[in-house]
Amino acid sequence: MTFNDLNIIPAILKALSKENYTKPTPIQEQAIPAVLAGRDLLGCAQTGTGKTAAFAVPIIQLLSEQPNKPNTQRRIRSLILTPTRELALQISDNIQAYSRYTHLRCSAIVGGVSQKAQEQSLEQGVDILIATPGRLIDLINQKHADLRHVEILVLDEADRMLDMGFIHDVKKIIDKMPSKRQTLFFSATMPPEISKLVKSLLVNPVKVEITPVSSTADRIKQSVYLVDKENKQSLLNHLLQDKSIASALVFTRTKHGADRVARGLAKAGITAQAIHGDKSQNARQNALGNFKSGATRVLVATDIAARGIDVEELSHVINFNLPNIPETYVHRIGRTGRAGLSGIAISFCEIEEIPYLKDIEKLIRKTIFEVKDHPYPMLSTTLPLKTVGISASAALKPAKPKANPKPKPKSERFRKGSKTSR
């Protein structure tokens, strides 16, 4: 199937061709016709499946077919809510590219920067608005943004908005819109609160589920290194001496951790920058731009800041800290091995993270190969790791208790003053 088979108008086809889009991804193939038909949509898809075009292309077409009346103020007719600044700006760039041969105007409003330019953009009129919830609430309260004419609402990365505490803001924003509208809902995972929100917002939706979260691409080579916490930085510096690692996205659990790892890499002569929520918008965009251009070899990121990072030909993802949510591991490593390319995912596992590793292997239904031959083996456990090829989680499972242990005499178990009798 090609985009020509999806009944897309020539202006958008021309733009997609300019972006070198030839064949729709599975989510685009299923979502675009449903959205063009005016249906609500529930998309279960993770980053890297092509979901931005899956909702952006039909929105551009629907709005183009019913343009604003001449000599009237442009109104916000489609609102796309997203959790992070990076993702909002990326979606805005994509929509501008897809709509370049139409008369539509789109704009992104995000926190962390002056709102003056955003106010001016809204005053000039916007057809498609991409926004983070916090800044949009501010502009609504200041009477700069009017959502009374929204025809199509998109909630992107809804699970991440829940994680970031935005769900209450999202509900306030939805209350400002017409109840009669088309709603497109995208989430990589479906925790109970998100499922409840889906039921309250969507009417008889078409459900599109792509790449279940428990699966990881076979083309991604996965491995784990057992290493003590204090040696992780040294191990990372050692691995990155390998020049074949052209680009690496390194995940840390905390913002401070990201800064610390980036400083450690810089001391070792490895070009690296950190990206997280405490960085200014300009600093984050600068770091991302340097990474995409190859000026920076390593980008160190937290999970929240990494949403929206889309880098072609990313060779390696490195989990400096294993995530405590196994689905997050799948999202992380899914940033490599895209568009048919191979990728490599490396994880560091300290003793306290062994339970996380067990959960990950259970979710993906695979044993992650343990690399034993490295200069910083874990020393903080006395458990034997003798079997070649055995997974770290299997090797470090606690010993099973002996079967049918001989019970103590009843008189001893219930002796007055003993713990068992209290």
C-alpha positions in Angstrom: 0.0 0.0 0.0 1.1 3.6 -0.7 -0.2 6.9 0.5 -2.0 7.3 -2.8 -4.3 4.4 -1.8 -5.5 6.3 1.3 -7.5 9.0 -0.5 -5.2 11.8 0.6 -5.5 15.1 -1.3 -2.7 16.0 -3.8 -1.4 18.9 -1.7 -0.6 16.6 1.2 0.8 13.8 -1.1 3.1 16.4 -2.6 4.4 17.4 0.9 4.8 13.7 1.9 6.8 13.0 -1.2 9.1 15.9 -0.4 9.6 14.4 3.0 10.5 11.1 1.3 7.5 9.3 2.7 6.5 6.5 0.3 4.8 3.7 2.2 2.5 4.3 5.3 3.4 2.6 8.5 0.9 0.1 10.0 -0.6 2.7 12.3 -0.9 5.3 9.5 -2.5 2.7 7.2 -5.2 1.9 9.8 -5.7 5.3 11.4 -5.8 7.7 8.4 -8.9 6.3 6.8 -10.7 6.1 10.2 -9.9 9.7 11.0 -10.9 10.9 7.5 -14.2 9.1 8.1 -14.8 11.3 11.2 -14.4 8.5 13.7 -13.0 8.8 17.2 -9.7 6.9 17.5 -7.9 5.0 20.3 -4.3 4.4 19.2 -2.2 2.1 21.4 1.3 2.8 20.0 4.7 3.6 21.3 7.2 6.2 20.0 8.6 5.5 16.6 5.6 3.9 15.0 4.7 6.9 12.9 1.7 8.0 14.9 2.3 11.8 14.4 1.6 11.5 10.7 -1.2 9.1 11.5 -3.2 11.9 13.1 -1.6 15.0 11.5 -2.2 14.0 7.9 -6.0 13.4 8.2 -6.4 16.5 10.4 -4.8 18.7 7.8 -7.0 17.2 5.1 -10.2 17.6 7.1 -9.5 21.2 7.9 -8.4 22.0 4.3 -11.6 20.7 2.9 -13.6 23.2 5.1 -11.4 26.3 5.2 -12.1 29.4 7.3 -14.3 31.9 5.6 -12.5 34.7 3.8 -11.7 37.9 5.8 -12.5 36.2 9.1 -10.2 35.6 12.0 -8.7 32.2 12.1 -10.0 30.0 14.9 -8.3 27.1 16.7 -10.0 24.2 15.0 -7.7 21.4 16.1 -5.9 21.1 19.4 -3.0 18.6 20.0 -2.1 18.2 23.6 1.3 16.6 24.4 3.3 16.3 27.6 6.7 17.7 26.8 8.1 20.8 25.0 10.3 18.7 22.7 7.4 16.5 21.5 5.2 19.6 20.9 7.9 21.3 18.9 8.6 18.1 16.9 4.9 17.7 16.1 4.7 21.3 15.0 7.7 20.9 12.7 6.0 17.8 11.2 2.7 19.5 10.7 4.3 22.5 9.0 6.1 20.1 6.7 2.9 18.1 5.8 0.8 21.2 5.4 3.3 23.3 3.4 1.1 23.3 0.3 -2.1 24.2 2.1 -3.3 27.5 3.6 -3.4 26.1 7.1 -1.4 27.7 9.9 -0.1 25.9 13.0 1.7 27.0 16.1 3.2 25.4 19.2 2.8 26.9 22.7 5.1 25.5 25.4 6.4 26.4 28.8 9.9 27.4 29.6 10.1 30.3 27.2 8.6 33.8 27.0 4.9 33.7 26.1 4.9 37.0 24.2 5.6 35.4 20.8 3.0 32.8 21.6 0.4 35.5 22.4 1.2 37.2 19.0 0.8 33.9 17.2 -2.6 33.3 18.7 -3.7 36.9 17.9 -2.8 36.4 14.3 -4.9 33.3 14.2 -4.1 29.5 14.3 -5.9 26.6 12.7 -3.9 23.8 14.5 -2.5 24.4 17.9 0.0 22.1 19.5 0.4 22.7 23.3 1.7 21.5 26.6 -1.1 21.6 29.2 0.4 24.0 31.7 1.2 26.8 29.3 -2.2 26.4 27.6 -4.0 26.7 30.9 -2.1 30.0 31.5 -3.0 31.4 28.1 -6.7 30.3 28.5 -6.9 32.0 31.9 -5.4 35.2 30.4 -8.0 35.1 27.6 -5.4 34.6 24.9 -6.6 31.2 23.8 -10.2 30.3 22.8 -11.1 26.7 22.4 -14.8 27.1 21.7 -14.4 26.2 18.0 -12.2 23.1 18.3 -13.4 20.4 16.0 -10.7 17.8 16.5 -8.8 17.1 19.7 -5.7 14.9 19.9 -4.3 13.7 23.2 -0.8 12.4 22.5 1.3 10.4 25.0 -1.6 10.3 27.5 0.2 7.9 29.8 3.1 10.2 30.1 0.8 13.1 30.8 -0.6 11.0 33.7 2.9 10.3 35.0 3.7 14.1 34.9 0.6 15.0 36.8 -1.1 16.8 33.9 -4.4 14.8 33.8 -6.3 17.4 35.9 -5.1 20.2 33.6 -6.2 18.1 30.6 -9.6 17.7 32.1 -9.9 21.5 32.6 -8.8 22.1 29.0 -11.4 19.6 27.7 -14.1 21.5 29.6 -13.4 24.6 27.5 -14.2 22.8 24.2 -17.4 21.9 22.5 -18.8 18.5 23.6 -19.4 17.6 20.0 -16.0 17.0 18.4 -13.8 14.3 17.0 -11.3 13.0 19.6 -8.1 11.0 18.8 -6.4 9.4 21.8 -2.9 7.9 21.8 -1.1 6.1 24.6 1.7 3.6 24.8 0.2 2.0 27.9 -3.3 1.9 29.4 -3.2 2.2 33.2 -6.7 2.3 34.9 -7.0 6.1 35.0 -6.2 6.4 31.3 -8.8 3.7 30.5 -11.4 5.7 32.6 -10.5 8.8 30.6 -10.9 7.0 27.3 -14.4 5.9 28.2 -15.4 9.4 29.2 -14.0 11.1 26.0 -14.4 8.7 23.1 -17.6 7.7 21.3 -17.6 4.3 19.6 -13.9 4.7 18.7 -11.9 2.7 16.2 -9.1 1.0 18.1 -5.7 0.7 16.5 -3.0 -1.2 18.4 0.5 -1.4 17.0 3.6 -3.2 18.4 2.3 -4.4 21.8 4.4 -3.0 24.6 5.6 -6.4 25.6 7.4 -7.0 22.3 10.8 -5.7 21.3 12.1 -5.7 17.8 14.2 -8.7 16.9 16.6 -6.5 15.1 17.6 -4.8 18.4 20.5 -6.7 20.0 20.1 -6.5 23.8 22.7 -7.2 26.5 23.1 -6.5 30.2 26.2 -5.8 32.3 26.1 -6.6 36.0 28.1 -3.8 37.6 28.3 -2.1 41.0 26.7 1.3 41.2 30.0 3.1 41.8 31.6 1.6 38.7 28.8 2.4 36.2 30.4 5.7 35.0 33.8 3.9 34.5 32.1 1.2 32.6 30.2 3.7 30.4 33.5 5.6 29.7 35.2 2.3 28.8 32.4 1.2 26.4 32.4 4.5 24.6 36.1 4.2 23.8 34.7 2.0 21.0 34.5 4.3 18.0 32.0 2.1 16.3 29.4 3.5 18.7 28.5 6.4 16.5 25.7 7.8 18.6 24.3 6.8 21.9 21.2 7.9 23.9 22.0 7.2 27.6 19.0 7.0 30.0 19.3 8.0 33.7 16.7 7.8 36.4 17.1 11.4 37.6 17.9 14.9 36.3 20.9 15.2 38.6 22.1 11.8 37.4 21.9 13.0 33.8 24.1 16.0 34.6 26.6 13.9 36.5 26.9 11.3 33.8 27.4 14.0 31.1 30.2 15.6 33.2 31.8 12.2 33.7 31.8 11.6 29.9 33.2 15.1 29.2 36.1 14.4 31.6 36.9 11.3 29.6 37.0 13.3 26.4 33.7 12.1 25.1 31.3 14.8 23.7 28.1 14.6 25.6 25.2 16.8 26.7 22.4 16.3 29.2 18.7 17.0 28.5 16.1 17.1 31.2 13.2 19.2 32.6 15.5 21.6 34.6 17.3 22.8 31.4 16.1 25.9 29.7 14.2 25.5 26.4 17.1 26.9 24.5 19.6 24.6 26.2 17.4 21.6 25.5 16.9 22.5 21.8 20.7 23.2 21.5 21.6 19.8 23.0 19.1 18.0 20.8 20.2 19.9 17.7 23.9 19.0 18.4 23.0 15.3 18.8 21.0 15.1 15.6 23.8 16.8 13.6 26.5 14.6 15.1 28.3 17.4 16.8 27.5 15.7 20.1 28.1 11.9 20.2 26.2 11.1 23.4 22.9 12.5 24.7 22.1 11.8 28.3 18.4 12.0 29.1 15.7 11.3 31.6 12.6 9.4 30.4 10.3 12.4 30.4 12.8 14.7 28.5 13.4 11.9 26.0 9.8 11.9 24.8 9.8 13.6 21.4 13.4 12.8 20.7 13.4 11.3 17.2 16.9 10.7 15.8 17.4 8.8 12.6 20.1 6.1 12.6 20.6 6.1 16.3 23.0 3.2 16.8 22.9 2.6 20.6 20.6 3.0 23.6 22.3 2.6 26.9 20.3 2.2 30.2 22.7 3.7 32.8 19.9 3.0 35.3 17.3 0.3 34.6 13.8 1.6 34.8 11.5 0.3 37.6 8.6 0.1 35.1 9.3 -2.7 32.5 7.3 -1.0 29.8 9.6 2.0 30.0 12.5 -0.3 29.0 10.6 -1.3 25.8 10.0 2.4 25.0 13.7 3.3 25.6 15.2 0.6 23.4 12.6 1.2 20.7 14.4 4.4 19.9 17.1 2.4 18.1 16.6 -0.1 15.3 14.0 2.1 13.5 13.1 2.2 9.8 14.4 -1.3 9.2 17.9 -0.5 10.6 19.6 -2.6 13.3 20.2 -1.3 16.8 21.9 -2.1 20.0 20.5 -1.8 23.5 22.9 -2.0 26.5 21.8 -2.0 30.1 23.8 -1.6 33.3 22.3 -3.5 36.3 23.4 -2.9 39.9 22.4 -5.3 42.7 19.3 -3.2 43.7 18.1 -3.3 40.1 18.0 -7.1 39.8 14.2 -7.1 40.5 13.7 -4.6 37.7 15.7 -6.9 35.3 13.5 -9.8 36.3 10.4 -7.8 35.5 11.7 -6.7 32.2 12.6 -10.3 31.1 9.2 -11.4 32.2 7.5 -8.7 30.1 9.5 -9.2 26.9 9.6 -13.0 27.3 13.2 -13.0 26.6 16.4 -13.7 28.4 18.7 -10.7 28.0 22.2 -11.9 27.3 24.7 -11.1 30.1 28.1 -9.8 29.1 30.6 -11.2 31.6 33.8 -10.2 30.0 34.2 -6.6 31.2 36.6 -4.8 33.5 34.1 -3.9 36.2 32.3 -7.1 37.3 29.8 -6.9 40.1 31.5 -7.5 43.5 28.7 -6.7 45.8 27.1 -10.2 45.6 28.5 -13.5 46.6 26.1 -15.5 44.6 27.8 -17.6 41.9 27.6 -16.5 38.3 29.2 -19.5 36.7 26.9 -20.6 33.9 27.8 -19.0 30.6 24.8 -17.5 28.8 22.5 -17.6 31.9 20.6 -14.4 32.4 21.6 -12.1 35.2 18.1 -12.4 36.7 18.3 -16.2 36.7 21.8 -16.3 38.2 20.8 -14.0 41.0 17.6 -15.7 42.0 17.5 -16.4 45.7 18.0 -20.1 46.6 14.9 -22.1 47.1 14.2 -23.3 50.6 14.8 -27.0 51.3 11.7 -29.1 50.8 9.8 -30.3 53.8 12.0 -28.9 56.6 11.8 -30.9 59.8 9.4 -29.0 62.2 10.5 -28.1 65.6 8.9 -29.9 68.5 5.6 -28.3 69.5 6.9 -27.6 73.0 9.8 -25.6 71.6 7.7 -23.7 69.1 5.3 -22.5 71.7 7.6 -22.1 74.7 6.5 -19.2 76.9 8.2 -16.0 76.0 9.3 -17.1 72.6 8.6 -14.9 69.6 6.3 -17.4 68.0 4.0 -17.3 70.9 3.6 -13.5 71.2 
